[in-house]
């Protein structure tokens, strides 16, 4: 059980970093059009798209990725609490 929990927690952390790197790529012209940027887009956009539909941009600032990352963090915390409840810690 601990092994599965560690895999899920690691996957959530890695995906959070993928989102952060993908967001930072928008600061560099042409970075998202590179092969690395395209791979990150294929991984990040399916998760970010529902948030972008719900949360409109504030001027030129898109805050939906911040909300998406917070959702991942809350999921990670919830998973940790669930694990502690199951293990009786």
Residue pairs with C-beta under 8 A, 6 or more apart in sequence:
1 83
1 86
1 87
2 87
5 79
5 83
8 79
9 76
9 79
9 80
12 72
12 75
12 76
12 79
13 76
15 43
15 47
15 72
16 69
16 72
16 73
16 76
18 40
18 43
18 44
19 44
19 47
19 48
19 65
19 68
19 69
19 72
20 69
21 40
22 32
22 37
22 40
22 41
22 43
22 44
22 65
23 65
25 31
25 32
25 37
25 40
26 32
31 37
32 38
32 40
32 41
47 68
48 64
48 65
48 68
51 64
51 65
51 67
51 68
51 71
52 62
52 64
54 64
55 63
55 64
55 67
57 63
57 64
